[in-house]
Amino acid sequence: MADFTEVGDRVWVANYDWFDLNVTLVGGERGLLVVDTHSSEPAAKEVVADVRRLGAGEVIGIINTHEHFDHTFGNAIFRDEYGELPIHATEWAAEHTISAGERMKRNYEKSDDPHRDEVMAAPIVPADHTFSSVGTVDLGDRAVELIHPGRGHTAGDLVVLVPDANVLAAGDLIEESAPPVFGGDCHPLDWPTSLDLVLQLLNGTSVVVPGHGAVVDRAFVEDQRSDIGVVAETIRDLAGRGIPLDEALAAAEWPFPADGLAKAVRRGYEQLPRHARQLPLI
């Protein structure tokens, strides 16, 4: 059980211990939008119970900030509970939700994680209402804006802007309780400029809901953007100097723990055009 806390006019956030995950609700005349649905059927049932305990209305739609399982594996439960809800995501995220989910199930298959069985049993339901760059969901008395600012944590990240409440749900483009996750599907060289667009949507009093951890403000986003920018520029510098990929992590100082950046470096080297690299790189 987790309590939904109002962080802006009819915008509530609940934080769940598993993954320190945030689920956001946006309310309007027509009902509630739920932003991200957690990581399994039991976890999503807990979210549904918490939504009903809040008593702010019925869920009329789902938004997935990206395709990863901890943000999408509860989609089926919300549809079981509320009917055939529209699920909104970027085209990329919708197209890759099943493959990303199956990849994570393979990772859990031989795991001793206590959540293994529930992750393995979760149905994978991708979004069916998609957009490429900008979308809007009409809640009657307010419009909720969905914006794909560019590639970063994944190629299909979106942010959810509630302009009249000055609240933005950032998904995993921003993380508070741990360093940003640079996984095998990240885009480290694009991430800083994607956050530049996000910053254009914010002002000094904006409330920002990260994918994981405590609610933050614009200053936090600026600081994390700066650190992510350092990662990108360091990768460019290493590649430009011809540092081999297998030596790159040890050849520089990083703003985040180096053991979480191996995939970022590899992905960055792969993304750089040949003229930006000295050979040999590997």
Protein Blocks (a to p, Z undefined) as FASTA:
>chain_A
ZZdddfbehiacdddfehpiacdddddfklccdehjbjbfklmmmmmmmmmmnonaccfb
dcdfbfbfklmmmmmmmmmmnopadddddfklmmmmmmmmmmmmmmmmmpcbfklmmmmm
pccdddfbdcfkbccddehjaccddddfbdckbmmbccdddfknopacebjmbcfkbccd
ddfkbcfklmmmmmmmmmmmpcfkbccddfbdcdddfklmmmmmmmmmmmmmmmmmmmmn
opafklmmmmpccfbdfklmmmmmmmmmmmpcfklpccdfZZ
